[in-house]
Amino acid sequence: MKTVADLSVEIFADGAEKAGMLEMYAKPHIKGFTTNPTLMRKVGISDYKAFALDILSAIPDRPISFEVFSDEFDEMERQAREIASWGKTVNVKIPVTNTCGEPCYPLIRRLTDSGVSLNVTALTTLSQVRDVVAAVTGGAPCYISVFAGRVADTGVDPVPMMAAAVEILKTAPNTQLIWASPRELLNVYQADAVGCHVITVTNDILKKLSLVGKDLQQYSLETVKMFHDDALAANFKI
């Protein structure tokens, strides 16, 4: 099995807890960072801009994505341009639609044509991938985040879709495909196998990288010992 150093896919850490982000920043195999309003709310962040500027000061040399949160296109654009002004490593996350299901493609086209580096997010279908690629072709650098983990949550194997998305993005050299919302470490290797450029991974999954290459017979024995020790600790009796 490939080691982390052998992988072609770049690993971005996904989170909003500063200590955890800095822990990942210290690891050379973490090539960038993503976050979103949901993750930020979970850790109690109340001042969006202050948090972003603090993180950009602490992590000045790797790409970081910050997301707009308006549902109105004019305000979404204002927020996007403000976020873009925070630094050269910033990618502005724009959802593929607003909450009414109205596509953001015209806004995406305006932003990319004006030089704003984007991360178009929350895609789950190949038709969305095609439409986003059409909107950003020839523009500024753009990540396209397909939520493969959420696709898998519906019982659909996301691997064929992600492989097809890789082919679609070949028509737009300014784009890179992100395998978003992975559910397990195996997804890193699946993303690598189909040619994804990036996978965003939470810290809890990243910590499992230490298991790569582990002897499975030894892992079996450790599992048996864990069950045994926990039964003893609980003082179970039959």
Order of alpha helices (4+ residues) and beta strands (2+ residues): beta-alpha-beta-alpha-alpha-beta-alpha-beta-alpha-beta-alpha-beta-alpha-alpha-beta-alpha-beta-alpha-alpha
